[in-house]
Amino acid sequence: MQHLSEVIGHLNSFKFYLMITSQNPYKGFPFDKQEEWFGTKYTTIPMPPRWKQLWIESKSKRMDELFLPEANPFVAHDFKMFWNEQGKPKQPPYPKRLVKTDTCELWFRQDDKFNLPHACLCFFFITPLLRQSAKKKLELAEKANLNCRFRVSDNGLKLFLSGYNEKLHLIVEAVAQGMVDVGATLNADILTAYRENQREYYLASELYIKALIQGNYTEEAAHKLLNAVLSRLKCQPIGDRRLVENRIVKLPQGSHVIRCYAPGVHTTTTNITNFYQFGANSLRVEVILDLMCTIFDSPEFCTEELTWTRLLQETVSKKWIKTSMNFAARVGCWMFFKLIDDETYASMKDQLIHGMLALPHTLLHEVRRNLGEIIGGNYIFGRAQKKADVLRTLTKANIISFLNDTEGTNFRKLSVQVIGHGKPSNLLNQNPNDNELKIVFLPQDGDGEMPTIVDIYDFKSGFEIYPNRSEEPAVEGN
């Protein structure tokens, strides 16, 4: 306000210049001067008396167009570095868990590397009901250079905040309050009677919160923020954990085909995606798959129309690979490891190890690594270093043995084919208003009985479910 008052004082005493740009000089005021740097022609004139009179008269009149915006509550003013003020105590290399209850867990690490007044607040609201928070509350936060990101997953809402640490907690509290109030703010024009019947189900009653707070923060402030969220949500433990757990079906051995017809999509293009299941995951299996992806991207390995994409979903303890790799490509992979010389193999391993051990350049990069371990329930902090250690001991013979087992005694493949068609299939008797995806199971060789529409849940009902792994870290704060 002091600087603003000084500016107004200069305006009231007419101690300022007005600059008016024009391609043509005003009548009677020719461009009689030229500045020395760019040769721009210009002229200067005293302020017309009429303009001064208008300014003086405006002091007694209120102009709605001129106003001061309300103070932004998210603008930071305190930039103290807590780690420095506390005497730079030794910090654990990875987040430690401060709280673990039946409704929440809180992980925390105070920054001692990047020395910036920044923090990242990460909340994963696990709920049987997907809900959306009002994003309009975050407009002021974004203007204050606080980054806010929402991600909706199949079992909850991820809230990721970063920026100056002082006011970040206000956003979390506003979001938590918005989750409580969402039932009362549903648009009656959209939901009509449904609004009244379903209002109670949109309150955050059954909820589990995974939180990571890392950066220029204190343990006391982290506890205080989590308590503020819990006091607003008043959440209860989730009654049926199966509603929020990602469980993986164990595919039977061999190849299996699902053919899908997408209603409303009139195209002759057929898309085929093959899923290969390798069973229980371990760092060793994960490293083998990493190395195979590196091999496929190398110029030494050439296969027409070959793509191999890691599906980074590691729920329970299983690894899935999503690929369009056909049988020839699989055989080519096996042959590649049989024929590759030791020098080339060692070079590829070194290349992958170098990428694994690259240090995070920012706090945000480091937080994302840790958050992935917490949300996924893996808690293998320092995963990159552990994988590099495993990779150093991995031989060609190990990979060939893995491929032999996968292709031979433990081959599990699911082929999902979205069939292209010029017009809706009569076979499916599609209802034009029915937008559900139809699942059709065919014999492996495509011959024999006519296709039969089968519910996907019936398809999975007879299969074994992999047991859910414990979500306890091996060492507290590991």
HELIX and SHEET records of a PDB file:
HELIX    1   1 GLN A    2  ASN A   12  1                                  11    
HELIX    2   2 PRO A   49  SER A   58  1                                  10    
HELIX    3   3 PHE A   82  GLU A   85  1                                   4    
HELIX    4   4 LYS A  135  LEU A  138  5                                   4    
HELIX    5   5 GLU A  139  LYS A  143  1                                   5    
HELIX    6   6 ASN A  165  LYS A  167  5                                   3    
HELIX    7   7 LEU A  168  ASP A  181  1                                  14    
HELIX    8   8 VAL A  182  ALA A  184  5                                   3    
HELIX    9   9 ALA A  188  LEU A  191  1                                   4    
HELIX   10  10 ALA A  193  GLN A  198  1                                   6    
HELIX   11  11 ARG A  199  TYR A  202  5                                   4    
HELIX   12  12 GLU A  219  LEU A  233  1                                  15    
HELIX   13  13 ARG A  241  LEU A  243  5                                   3    
HELIX   14  14 LEU A  283  ASP A  297  1                                  15    
HELIX   15  15 PHE A  327  LEU A  339  1                                  13    
HELIX   16  16 ASP A  342  MET A  356  1                                  15    
HELIX   17  17 LEU A  363  GLY A  376  1                                  14    
HELIX   18  18 ARG A  383  ARG A  392  1                                  10    
HELIX   19  19 LYS A  396  GLU A  407  1                                  12    
HELIX   20  20 ASN A  426  LEU A  428  5                                   3    
HELIX   21  21 ILE A  456  SER A  461  1                                   6    
SHEET    1   A 2 LYS A  33  GLN A  34  0                                        
SHEET    2   A 2 LYS A  41  TYR A  42 -1                                        
SHEET    1   B 6 LYS A  96  LYS A 100  0                                        
SHEET    2   B 6 CYS A 104  GLN A 110 -1                                        
SHEET    3   B 6 TYR A 208  GLY A 215  1                                        
SHEET    4   B 6 HIS A 118  ILE A 126 -1                                        
SHEET    5   B 6 GLY A 156  TYR A 164 -1                                        
SHEET    6   B 6 ASN A 147  SER A 153 -1                                        
SHEET    1   C 2 VAL A 249  LYS A 250  0                                        
SHEET    2   C 2 GLU A 464  ILE A 465 -1                                        
SHEET    1   D 7 TRP A 308  ARG A 310  0                                        
SHEET    2   D 7 LYS A 318  THR A 323 -1                                        
SHEET    3   D 7 ASN A 271  ALA A 280 -1                                        
SHEET    4   D 7 ARG A 412  VAL A 418 -1                                        
SHEET    5   D 7 GLY A 254  TYR A 261  1                                        
SHEET    6   D 7 LYS A 438  PHE A 441 -1                                        
SHEET    7   D 7 THR A 452  ILE A 453 -1                                        
END                                                                             
